[in-house]
């Protein structure tokens, strides 16, 4: 198993206010559904438009990685769990049971791709990192990959 973590880490003392779990097939049409689902669920936390766009973009990249790389030319299951914490934090976990990643540290380097045809830019993990405050990637070759995204929201009360 390989694992990589950057940025803010989840804390054991965070209190879950709400969470949702869903499963869907790794079809390209479901990338848009995942974006819409995470946006609809996160609205209750009152994110800014920019924060919501950041979350949607990161989720889009993670789900696209499952569709394109994890299952390649087959259809498999993608699991997504979204949690909103009382501490103004959103945590999204996206998991597949696909081919896995041999070396996560190498795979997260900008421009790295396993796409032989060269249609992919190799920027997915870099995009996720830039739009989130924390990201963890854990993978087992032949077993699958889990991407955990952390986004801290601005305290709305402090803005008034």
C-alpha positions as CSV (number, residue, x, y, z in Angstrom):
1,X,0.0,0.0,0.0
2,X,1.2,3.5,-0.8
3,X,-0.1,6.7,0.8
4,X,0.5,10.4,0.5
5,X,-0.8,13.3,2.5
6,X,-0.5,17.0,2.0
7,X,-2.0,19.9,3.9
8,X,-4.5,19.9,6.7
9,X,-5.2,16.5,8.3
10,X,-8.6,15.4,9.6
11,X,-8.8,15.6,13.4
12,X,-10.3,13.1,15.7
13,X,-12.1,15.8,17.6
14,X,-14.0,17.2,14.6
15,X,-17.8,16.8,15.1
16,X,-19.8,15.5,12.2
17,X,-22.9,17.7,11.6
18,X,-24.2,15.7,8.6
19,X,-23.0,13.1,6.1
20,X,-24.1,11.3,3.0
21,X,-22.8,8.2,1.2
22,X,-23.5,7.2,-2.4
23,X,-22.4,4.6,-4.9
24,X,-22.5,4.9,-8.6
25,X,-21.0,3.2,-11.7
26,X,-17.8,4.6,-13.2
27,X,-19.6,6.0,-16.3
28,X,-18.4,9.4,-17.6
29,X,-21.9,10.8,-17.3
30,X,-21.7,10.3,-13.5
31,X,-18.8,12.8,-13.1
32,X,-21.3,15.6,-13.5
33,X,-23.7,13.9,-11.1
34,X,-21.0,13.7,-8.5
35,X,-20.2,17.4,-8.9
36,X,-23.9,18.3,-8.6
37,X,-24.4,16.0,-5.6
38,X,-21.4,17.4,-3.6
39,X,-22.6,21.0,-4.4
40,X,-26.1,20.3,-3.3
41,X,-25.1,18.7,-0.1
42,X,-22.4,21.3,0.8
43,X,-24.8,24.2,0.4
44,X,-26.1,23.6,3.9
45,X,-22.6,24.7,5.2
46,X,-23.0,28.1,3.5
47,X,-19.8,28.0,1.5
48,X,-18.8,31.0,-0.7
49,X,-19.2,30.6,-4.4
50,X,-15.5,30.2,-4.7
51,X,-15.3,27.5,-2.0
52,X,-18.1,25.6,-3.6
53,X,-16.4,25.8,-7.0
54,X,-13.1,24.5,-5.5
55,X,-14.9,21.5,-3.9
56,X,-16.7,20.7,-7.2
57,X,-13.5,20.9,-9.2
58,X,-11.5,18.7,-6.9
59,X,-14.3,16.1,-6.8
60,X,-14.6,16.2,-10.5
61,X,-10.9,15.4,-10.8
62,X,-11.0,12.5,-8.3
63,X,-14.1,11.0,-9.9
64,X,-12.6,11.4,-13.4
65,X,-9.5,9.5,-12.2
66,X,-11.7,6.6,-11.1
67,X,-13.5,6.5,-14.4
68,X,-10.4,6.9,-16.7
69,X,-7.6,5.2,-14.7
70,X,-9.0,2.9,-12.0
71,X,-11.3,0.9,-14.2
72,X,-9.8,1.7,-17.6
73,X,-12.0,0.0,-20.2
74,X,-14.4,-1.5,-17.7
75,X,-17.2,-0.2,-15.5
76,X,-16.8,-0.5,-11.7
77,X,-18.2,1.1,-8.6
78,X,-17.3,4.5,-7.2
79,X,-18.1,5.3,-3.6
80,X,-18.4,8.9,-2.4
81,X,-18.8,10.0,1.2
82,X,-19.3,13.7,2.0
83,X,-19.1,15.0,5.6
84,X,-19.8,18.4,7.0
85,X,-18.2,19.1,10.3
86,X,-19.2,21.7,13.0
87,X,-15.7,23.2,12.7
88,X,-16.5,24.6,9.2
89,X,-14.8,21.8,7.4
90,X,-16.0,19.6,4.4
91,X,-14.4,16.2,3.9
92,X,-15.0,14.2,0.7
93,X,-13.8,10.7,0.3
94,X,-13.9,9.1,-3.1
95,X,-13.0,5.4,-3.3
96,X,-12.7,2.8,-6.1
97,X,-11.8,-0.9,-6.2
98,X,-9.9,-0.6,-9.5
99,X,-6.3,-1.2,-10.5
100,X,-4.7,0.9,-7.8
101,X,-1.6,3.0,-8.0
102,X,1.9,1.5,-7.7
103,X,3.6,4.7,-6.4
104,X,1.3,7.5,-5.2
105,X,4.2,9.9,-4.8
106,X,5.2,9.5,-8.4
107,X,1.6,9.6,-9.7
108,X,0.9,12.9,-8.0
109,X,3.7,14.7,-9.8
110,X,2.5,17.2,-12.4
111,X,2.3,15.8,-15.9
112,X,2.6,12.2,-14.8
113,X,0.0,10.1,-16.6
114,X,-0.5,6.4,-17.5
115,X,-2.5,7.4,-20.5
116,X,-0.7,5.9,-23.5
117,X,-2.6,7.9,-26.1
118,X,-1.6,11.2,-24.4
119,X,-5.2,12.5,-24.1
120,X,-4.7,13.2,-20.4
121,X,-2.5,16.0,-19.0
122,X,-1.5,14.3,-15.7
123,X,-2.6,17.3,-13.6
124,X,-5.5,15.7,-11.7
125,X,-3.7,15.4,-8.3
126,X,-2.1,18.8,-8.7
127,X,-5.6,20.4,-9.3
128,X,-7.0,18.6,-6.2
129,X,-4.2,19.8,-4.1
130,X,-4.6,23.4,-5.2
131,X,-8.3,23.5,-4.6
132,X,-8.3,21.9,-1.2
133,X,-6.7,22.5,2.2
134,X,-5.7,18.9,2.6
135,X,-5.6,15.7,0.4
136,X,-4.8,12.1,1.2
137,X,-4.3,9.4,-1.4
138,X,-4.1,5.8,-0.3
139,X,-3.8,3.0,-2.8
140,X,-3.2,-0.7,-3.1
141,X,-2.2,-2.1,-6.5
142,X,-5.0,-4.4,-7.7
143,X,-7.3,-3.3,-4.8
144,X,-8.1,0.3,-5.5
145,X,-7.6,3.9,-4.4
146,X,-9.1,6.3,-1.8
147,X,-8.8,10.0,-2.2
148,X,-9.8,12.1,0.8
149,X,-10.2,15.9,0.2
150,X,-10.4,18.4,3.1
151,X,-11.8,21.9,2.5
152,X,-12.0,24.5,5.4
153,X,-14.7,27.0,4.9
154,X,-14.5,30.7,6.0
155,X,-16.4,31.4,9.1
156,X,-19.4,33.4,7.8
157,X,-20.0,35.1,11.1
158,X,-16.6,36.6,11.1
159,X,-17.3,38.3,7.8
160,X,-20.1,40.5,9.1
